[in-house]
Amino acid sequence: MPHPVTESYVSPAPGVRLWTERRGAPDAPPLLLVMGAGASGIGWPEPLVDALAERHHVIRYDHRDTGRSTAAYDAHPYRLADLAGDLLAVLDGLGVGRAHAVGLSLGGMLLQMALADHPERFLSATLMGTCALSERPYVAPDGTVTAAGDLPSIAPQVLELWARPVEDHGLEAELDRRVEHWRVLGGSRLPFDAAYFRDLERAVIAHTGSYAASTAHARADDSGMLRTDALARNEVPTLVIAAPEEPVFPPPHPQHIAHVVGNARLVEIPGMGHALPPAVHGPLAEAVLQHTAGAAAGVTPS
């Protein structure tokens, strides 16, 4: 049976509307999905959302300047930190007091900020494809200490791709560009399914109503995001997904997060990179559902 789906809008600020979607039983524990920079909520794959909706009332939404949400930046510039407030505004607008939450990439940073500033709003947190918003060093199992600023940077092939100008050569050319982007982000260990990602991006474009790529999040002020001390004091059960093929925040970034965020533990998804191909949907859903169930029961799974 398909899960019931409800779409609506919430307003985090005057003149700004955020598209939201809810899926699954309304009385199931809420689970908020927070996407990465420049990415619509439709970027969360349907099979993954459906798997999570077996046990949760899953909420996904479009950031400002993505999808069906307000294109706000040019008229009213905002900081990336303001997008963490949007996360809470989505919960408020939908009448959700506390929720489990999953954040990917920038979404993982937004979730860390919200978790640090308003821990009472979260039942659990899952972070993946992101970096710690902490200045505390990483201490490896062998005792080696690495300053946060000295952890590995973005892979050169990703930086080269991001440096290319995005020009309008029509829909199919834009789809080609996005598929190539996912190929680089996915790493080399899992088979790459170009048709899958092309279909995913067609769905994103159909949802958005345009194939123009927004640069708003890349231009937004990234100051005021660190939460070093508050994250160290965190008591909300937190799962960190380690992706061995991650090219944006390569290992040991996940290990660093688990080291500097209180009450955090690490689970590795074999072969995973910065993308969400079909091969990771099952293991990722299993890891998240085990984590949320353990948090609800007051137990931290090993």
VEXDREN-2710 file (C-alpha; in Angstrom, 1 decimal):
% VEXDREN-2710
k/r/px/py/pz
1/MET/0.0/0.0/0.0
2/PRO/1.4/3.5/-0.9
3/HIS/2.0/5.7/2.1
4/PRO/-0.4/8.7/2.3
5/VAL/1.3/11.9/1.2
6/THR/0.5/15.5/2.2
7/GLU/2.0/18.6/0.7
8/SER/1.8/22.0/2.4
9/TYR/3.8/25.3/2.9
10/VAL/5.2/26.9/6.0
11/SER/6.5/30.4/6.4
12/PRO/9.8/30.9/8.4
13/ALA/10.0/34.6/7.6
14/PRO/7.9/37.3/6.0
15/GLY/7.6/36.7/2.2
16/VAL/9.2/33.3/2.4
17/ARG/7.4/30.0/1.9
18/LEU/8.9/26.5/2.2
19/TRP/7.4/23.5/0.5
20/THR/7.0/20.5/2.7
21/GLU/5.8/16.9/2.2
22/ARG/4.7/14.5/4.8
23/ARG/4.5/10.7/4.2
24/GLY/3.5/7.8/6.4
25/ALA/1.1/7.4/9.3
26/PRO/0.4/10.7/11.0
27/ASP/0.6/9.2/14.4
28/ALA/4.1/7.6/13.7
29/PRO/7.2/9.2/15.2
30/PRO/8.1/12.2/13.0
31/LEU/11.4/12.0/11.1
32/LEU/12.7/15.2/9.3
33/LEU/15.0/14.9/6.3
34/VAL/17.3/17.8/5.7
35/MET/19.0/18.0/2.2
36/GLY/22.3/19.6/1.1
37/ALA/23.2/22.9/-0.5
38/GLY/21.2/23.8/-3.5
39/ALA/19.2/20.6/-3.3
40/SER/15.5/20.2/-3.2
41/GLY/13.8/17.8/-0.8
42/ILE/13.0/15.7/-3.9
43/GLY/16.6/14.7/-3.8
44/TRP/15.8/12.3/-1.1
45/PRO/15.2/9.1/-3.1
46/GLU/11.6/7.8/-3.2
47/PRO/12.5/4.2/-2.2
48/LEU/14.5/5.5/0.8
49/VAL/11.7/7.8/1.9
50/ASP/9.2/5.0/1.6
51/ALA/11.4/2.6/3.6
52/LEU/11.6/5.2/6.4
53/ALA/7.9/5.8/6.2
54/GLU/7.3/2.2/7.2
55/ARG/7.9/3.3/10.8
56/HIS/7.9/7.1/10.7
57/HIS/5.9/10.1/9.7
58/VAL/8.6/11.3/7.2
59/ILE/8.9/15.1/6.5
60/ARG/11.0/16.5/3.7
61/TYR/11.1/20.0/2.5
62/ASP/12.7/22.4/0.0
63/HIS/15.3/24.9/1.3
64/ARG/14.9/28.5/0.3
65/ASP/16.0/28.9/-3.3
66/THR/15.3/25.3/-4.2
67/GLY/12.3/23.4/-5.5
68/ARG/9.0/25.0/-4.9
69/SER/10.2/27.2/-2.0
70/THR/10.6/30.9/-2.4
71/ALA/13.6/32.1/-4.4
72/ALA/14.6/34.6/-1.7
73/TYR/18.3/35.3/-1.7
74/ASP/18.7/38.0/-4.4
75/ALA/16.0/40.2/-2.8
76/HIS/16.8/39.3/0.8
77/PRO/20.2/37.8/1.3
78/TYR/20.5/35.4/4.2
79/ARG/23.2/33.4/6.1
80/LEU/23.5/29.7/5.9
81/ALA/22.9/29.7/9.6
82/ASP/19.5/31.1/8.9
83/LEU/18.6/27.9/7.1
84/ALA/19.0/26.1/10.4
85/GLY/16.2/28.3/11.7
86/ASP/14.1/27.1/8.7
87/LEU/14.6/23.5/9.8
88/LEU/12.9/24.4/13.1
89/ALA/10.3/26.5/11.3
90/VAL/9.3/23.5/9.4
91/LEU/8.7/21.6/12.6
92/ASP/6.8/24.5/14.1
93/GLY/4.7/25.0/11.0
94/LEU/3.7/21.4/11.0
95/GLY/2.9/21.3/14.7
96/VAL/5.8/18.9/15.5
97/GLY/7.3/19.4/19.0
98/ARG/10.1/16.8/18.7
99/ALA/11.4/14.8/15.8
100/HIS/14.1/12.4/14.7
101/ALA/16.2/14.1/12.0
102/VAL/18.6/13.1/9.2
103/GLY/20.9/15.7/7.6
104/LEU/23.1/15.2/4.5
105/SER/26.0/17.5/3.6
106/LEU/24.9/21.1/4.3
107/GLY/21.8/19.5/5.8
108/GLY/24.1/17.8/8.3
109/MET/25.6/21.1/9.3
110/LEU/22.2/22.7/9.7
111/LEU/21.1/19.8/11.8
112/GLN/24.2/20.3/14.0
113/MET/23.4/23.9/14.6
114/ALA/19.7/23.2/15.4
115/LEU/20.8/20.3/17.6
116/ALA/23.2/22.5/19.5
117/ASP/20.8/25.4/19.9
118/HIS/17.6/23.5/20.5
119/PRO/18.3/20.0/21.6
120/GLU/14.9/19.7/23.2
121/ARG/13.4/19.5/19.7
122/PHE/15.1/16.3/18.7
123/LEU/14.5/12.6/19.6
124/SER/17.6/11.6/17.6
125/ALA/20.0/12.9/14.9
126/THR/21.7/11.2/12.0
127/LEU/24.6/13.0/10.2
128/MET/26.1/12.0/6.9
129/GLY/28.3/13.5/4.1
130/THR/29.2/16.4/6.3
131/CYS/31.8/17.9/8.7
132/ALA/31.8/18.7/12.4
133/LEU/31.0/22.3/13.3
134/SER/33.7/22.1/15.9
135/GLU/37.2/23.4/16.4
136/ARG/38.2/20.4/18.6
137/PRO/40.9/18.3/17.0
138/TYR/40.5/14.7/15.9
139/VAL/42.2/12.1/18.0
140/ALA/42.7/8.9/16.1
141/PRO/42.5/5.5/17.8
142/ASP/46.4/5.3/17.7
143/GLY/46.5/8.7/19.6
144/THR/47.5/10.8/16.6
145/VAL/46.0/14.3/16.9
146/THR/44.9/16.2/13.8
147/ALA/43.6/19.8/14.0
148/ALA/40.1/20.3/12.6
149/GLY/41.5/22.6/10.0
150/ASP/44.0/20.0/8.8
151/LEU/41.5/17.3/8.0
152/PRO/41.3/16.3/4.3
153/SER/39.8/18.8/2.0
154/ILE/37.4/18.2/-0.9
155/ALA/38.7/15.9/-3.6
156/PRO/40.3/17.7/-6.6
157/GLN/38.0/16.1/-9.1
158/VAL/35.0/17.6/-7.2
159/LEU/36.6/21.0/-7.0
160/GLU/37.3/20.9/-10.7
161/LEU/33.7/20.1/-11.5
162/TRP/32.4/22.8/-9.2
163/ALA/34.7/25.4/-10.8
164/ARG/33.2/24.9/-14.3
165/PRO/30.8/27.6/-15.3
166/VAL/27.2/26.4/-15.5
167/GLU/25.8/27.5/-18.9
168/ASP/22.4/27.0/-20.3
169/HIS/22.6/24.6/-23.2
170/GLY/19.1/23.2/-22.8
171/LEU/17.5/20.6/-20.6
172/GLU/19.3/17.5/-21.8
173/ALA/22.7/19.2/-21.5
174/GLU/21.8/20.2/-17.9
175/LEU/20.8/16.6/-17.2
176/ASP/24.1/15.5/-18.6
177/ARG/25.9/17.9/-16.3
178/ARG/24.0/16.7/-13.2
179/VAL/24.5/13.0/-14.0
180/GLU/28.3/13.7/-14.3
181/HIS/28.2/15.5/-11.0
182/TRP/26.6/12.4/-9.3
183/ARG/29.1/10.1/-10.9
184/VAL/32.0/12.1/-9.4
185/LEU/30.3/12.4/-6.0
186/GLY/29.4/8.7/-5.9
187/GLY/32.9/7.4/-5.7
188/SER/34.3/4.3/-7.6
189/ARG/33.3/1.3/-5.5
190/LEU/29.6/1.0/-6.3
191/PRO/28.4/0.6/-9.9
192/PHE/27.2/3.9/-11.3
193/ASP/23.6/3.9/-12.7
194/ALA/23.4/6.9/-15.0
195/ALA/19.8/6.3/-15.9
196/TYR/18.8/6.2/-12.2
197/PHE/20.3/9.6/-11.5
198/ARG/19.0/11.0/-14.8
199/ASP/15.5/10.0/-13.7
200/LEU/16.1/11.5/-10.2
201/GLU/17.1/14.8/-11.7
202/ARG/14.1/14.8/-14.1
203/ALA/11.9/14.4/-11.1
204/VAL/13.7/17.3/-9.3
205/ILE/13.3/19.5/-12.4
206/ALA/9.6/18.6/-12.9
207/HIS/9.0/19.4/-9.2
208/THR/10.9/22.7/-9.4
209/GLY/9.4/23.8/-12.8
210/SER/12.8/24.9/-14.1
211/TYR/16.2/23.4/-14.8
212/ALA/18.1/26.6/-13.9
213/ALA/20.7/25.9/-11.2
214/SER/20.6/28.2/-8.2
215/THR/23.8/29.6/-6.8
216/ALA/22.2/31.1/-3.7
217/HIS/23.6/28.7/-1.1
218/ALA/27.1/29.0/-2.6
219/ARG/26.9/32.8/-2.2
220/ALA/25.4/32.9/1.3
221/ASP/27.5/34.0/4.3
222/ASP/28.8/31.0/6.1
223/SER/29.8/32.8/9.3
224/GLY/28.5/31.9/12.7
225/MET/28.1/28.2/12.2
226/LEU/30.6/26.7/14.7
227/ARG/29.0/25.1/17.8
228/THR/32.1/23.5/19.4
229/ASP/31.2/23.5/23.1
230/ALA/27.5/22.9/22.6
231/LEU/28.1/19.9/20.4
232/ALA/30.6/18.4/22.9
233/ARG/27.8/18.6/25.5
234/ASN/25.2/17.0/23.2
235/GLU/23.0/14.3/24.8
236/VAL/20.6/13.6/21.9
237/PRO/21.4/10.1/20.5
238/THR/23.4/10.8/17.3
239/LEU/24.4/8.5/14.5
240/VAL/27.2/9.3/12.1
241/ILE/27.2/7.6/8.8
242/ALA/30.7/6.9/7.6
243/ALA/31.0/6.7/3.8
244/PRO/34.4/5.3/2.8
245/GLU/34.1/6.7/-0.8
246/GLU/33.1/10.2/0.4
247/PRO/34.9/12.8/-1.8
248/VAL/33.5/16.0/-0.3
249/PHE/34.2/15.3/3.4
250/PRO/36.6/12.3/3.1
251/PRO/37.5/10.1/6.1
252/PRO/38.3/10.8/8.8
253/HIS/35.7/13.5/8.8
254/PRO/32.9/11.1/10.0
255/GLN/35.3/9.8/12.7
256/HIS/36.0/13.4/13.7
257/ILE/32.2/14.1/14.1
258/ALA/31.8/11.0/16.2
259/HIS/34.8/12.1/18.4
260/VAL/33.7/15.7/19.0
261/VAL/29.9/15.4/19.2
262/GLY/28.6/14.0/22.5
263/ASN/26.6/10.8/22.6
264/ALA/27.5/10.0/19.0
265/ARG/28.4/6.7/17.4
266/LEU/29.6/5.6/13.9
267/VAL/28.2/3.2/11.4
268/GLU/29.9/2.6/8.0
269/ILE/27.9/2.0/4.8
270/PRO/30.2/0.0/2.5
271/GLY/31.0/1.6/-0.8
272/MET/29.0/4.8/0.0
273/GLY/30.1/8.2/-1.3
274/HIS/28.3/11.5/-1.3
275/ALA/25.4/10.2/-3.4
276/LEU/22.4/8.0/-2.6
277/PRO/22.3/5.3/-5.3
278/PRO/20.0/2.3/-5.0
279/ALA/22.7/0.2/-3.5
280/VAL/22.8/2.2/-0.3
281/HIS/19.1/2.7/0.2
282/GLY/18.6/-0.6/2.1
283/PRO/21.6/-0.4/4.4
284/LEU/21.0/3.3/5.1
285/ALA/17.4/2.8/5.9
286/GLU/18.3/-0.1/8.2
287/ALA/20.9/2.0/10.0
288/VAL/18.6/5.0/10.5
289/LEU/15.6/2.8/11.6
290/GLN/17.8/0.9/14.1
291/HIS/19.1/4.2/15.5
292/THR/15.6/5.8/15.9
293/ALA/14.2/2.7/17.5
294/GLY/17.1/2.5/19.9
295/ALA/16.7/6.2/20.7
296/ALA/13.0/5.7/21.4
297/ALA/13.8/2.8/23.7
298/GLY/16.6/4.6/25.4
299/VAL/19.1/2.0/24.1
300/THR/22.2/2.7/22.0
301/PRO/22.6/-0.2/19.5
302/SER/26.1/-1.5/19.2
END
